[in-house]
Amino acid sequence: MMDPMCFVRANVAAMSGYVPGEQPAPTRQLIKLNTNENPEEPPPRVKQALARGLELDLRRYPDPSATRVREAACRVHGHGLAPDQVVVGNGSDDLLTMIMRTFVDPGDGVVAPGPTYTLYAVLTRLQGGCFKEVPWQVEGGLPVDALIAARAKLHFVVRPNAPTGHVVALDEVARLCRSVQGIVVLDEAYVDFADDHGLGLLADHPNLVIIRTFSKSMAMAALRIGLGFMDRRLAVEMHKVRDSYNINAFSQLAAQVALEHHGDYRPIWDEIRAQRRRLTLALRQRGFVVPDSQANFILAQVPVGGMTGVEWLEQLKKRGIHVRHFASDPRLADKLRITIGKGVELDRLLVVVDELLAG
Ligand SMILES: Cc1ncc(COP(=O)(O)O)c(C=O)c1O
């Protein structure tokens, strides 16, 4: 009998999988600031919708193309978008997989300015494509010329970027779309915490795909919902490659209701922005280097001459506070990515930081 391992595709066997942030068992004491979830619950109407879901006929498959979610998304987001320009994903990671399957042939180039979301490299590799990272410009600007020079099929830009939280100029994204012979994916996972967004670019740039997620600003990570906006011809192709029933009935119901009550989220986002400012200033006062962020997290460089990034991670964890550290990227070794939690959670974080700084 041959070892079944010899049937595994070589590129799968050779790669390490994506490592998601730790999801510790919930306890009352735990302060979870490591995976950029929303610290607040979604509006009560969303949970009520889930309760109504129990009355659904569970024997039946859900709507294969999440029609009501797509319609509600267009009503909320405007910009002349029509439901046939929207594809719904089981989280935006599902949309990323669909994008890879739709556009990337073995050997095709995929490029992104980095550091950025590490899943792009993993998915490219699974698809047999070649991933290349180009550095951000010194001030964080979009390296448009380097991205063009990469001559890739697919270009990823995260705005606000993860894990840095910075945003690039929308004009530069538009220039990228105009200049490349390929698809530009604008990943707007954190855009509801930012000052502006790119949906207005879609009308003039048919090679642009914009993706959003309900996991962060919409406080629904457990339900796995993402939205992709694009030229309707691209949407037809994306529908072909997805799992036929990729969004379960409960998630469709909750997503639709969340979109219908989109305005209920505004106070939550305003509070997160206010807490982001407070944490940024408080950590700067304590010797951390913290660039401005437009996301629901900050990237804080730990004070020079004290504990290393990984030591901070461990010490905070021992005291019940989980943050994110990217050990495998030397550029991020001295940095912690900290999700903006509730005010009281950040109060506690600052108390613990003070204790640790005092030794
Ligand atoms: C930049 C970026 N894109 C996409 C995702 C995926 O989000 P989800 O699959 O939960 O929608 C994340 C999650 O952390 C992210 O940081």
The ligand as a Gaussian input file, in Angstrom:
#p B3LYP/6-31G(d) Opt

LIG

0 1
 C       -7.191000      42.563000       5.715000
 C       -8.129000      41.458000       6.024000
 N       -8.886000      40.946000       5.041000
 C       -9.742000      39.942000       5.266000
 C       -9.886000      39.400000       6.521000
 C      -10.817000      38.238000       6.697000
 O      -11.946000      38.535000       7.353000
 P      -13.187000      37.504000       7.395000
 O      -12.803000      36.270000       6.644000
 O      -13.439000      37.272000       8.831000
 O      -14.294000      38.237000       6.704000
 C       -9.130000      39.893000       7.580000
 C       -9.264000      39.297000       8.923000
 O       -8.539000      39.483000       9.819000
 C       -8.234000      40.951000       7.326000
 O       -7.464000      41.452000       8.293000

